[in-house]
Amino acid sequence: MVKATILDDFDAVKRVDKSNMLSFCVDAAKHYGSAAKLTEKIEISYSKPKTVIVGGMGGSAIGGDLLKDWARSRVTVSIEVCRDYSLPAYADRETLVVVTSYSGETEEALNVFLDAVKRRCMIFCISSGGVLQEFAHKLSIPHLLVPGGMAPRATLPYLFMPLPAILEKVGLVSGLKEEYLETVRILKQVSTENSPNRPLSDNLSKKLASEIKGTIPAIYGFGIYKSVAQRFKTQINENSKNPAKWEFFPELNHNEIVGWEGVREFAEVLSVIFIRDQLEPEEIRQRIEVTKDIVSHKTRRLSEVWSRGESDMAKMSSVICIGDFTSVYLAALRGIDPTPVKTIDVLKERLTETGVKQRTINELKRLAKN
């Protein structure tokens, strides 16, 4: 059995983390700062939209979920995330569609892009190149080029930070600069406190990884932390190659909590991480405490992650950073290189044979000629 103390042996961690996924955690503040700087290049002349849709998949879509939670209390139009091949029926000329695909090659995202073009939506694209960039340029559609060469899940700063900036450009929000600055400042602190040089005894992410090793963790969020819990979960999936799940308050108190009644033999393989906020609403605080008490009688593996900062963006990013660190440390404990995602690669290769993507490209070529 691998001992948790391996996490205090940086050389041992590097031998497992061959592609250095940990570096994206350590340099989180730098990447968020670069992404914030990149948003200054965004140029949009669209009028204020009546609806906003972020289209993408996987690591390219989670930024849309974060945007939706972040904007819920400040934006007066509907924001939806589209993880599909086509847009919802209401999408029209007054809908802003932001198509995100890190590679610029994602089959579903290209289909959404094509659908948005046909419906004459207001469109903005984000990618590191690929087919999406090619046809955005050919069709004179605004496109933001982000740095390439990274695993999509490591590019969250570059796929999320532009989204609030786009909303600001079309008049839906204002005053982002200070929130961006605080986010970078808080991430410097969080990255330092969870860095590989900080020992397990004084490192929250290393402790979390040690506590959930050998379990299926459930990450429980609420409010602005719903999509943060989802991101935490998917990082454990992709980096740690470990099953995980996520839920959110108050909804989980109407279904998920009942599942703990019959946990019995599963108790030893389940753990829970509660995302907390010093200013969480009293009604949510009460629900969390009651839920903790109920679950504590079923499993001893309970942990809490408290957000840092004052602005919503800083708070959300602080927990995301801890989740990213935790997932890489868990991978190290399991002796698994966090970067490769072989199952997804195989799936994409097999789906290429269906010809769906090529048909979409052919249709885009036809539209570009007209």
ABEGO torsion letter per residue (X at the ends): XBBAAAAABAAAAAAABAAGAAAAAAAAAAAAAAAAAAAAABBBABBBBABBBBBEBEAAAAAAAAAAAAAAAABABBBBBBBBABBBAABBAABBBBBBBAAGABAAAAAAAAAAAAAGBBBBBBBAEEAAAAAAAAAGBBBBBBBBGBBAAAAAAAAAAAAAAAAAAAGABBGAAAAAAAAAAAAAAAAAAABAABBAAABAAAAAAAAABGBBBBBBBBEAAAAAAAAAAAAAAAAAGBBBBBBBOAAAAAAAAAAAAAAEAAAAABBBBBBBBAABBAAAAAAAAAAAAAAAAABABBBBBBBBEABAAAAAAAAAAAAAAAAAAAAAAAGBBAABBAAAAAAAAAAAAAGAAAAAAAAAAAAAAX
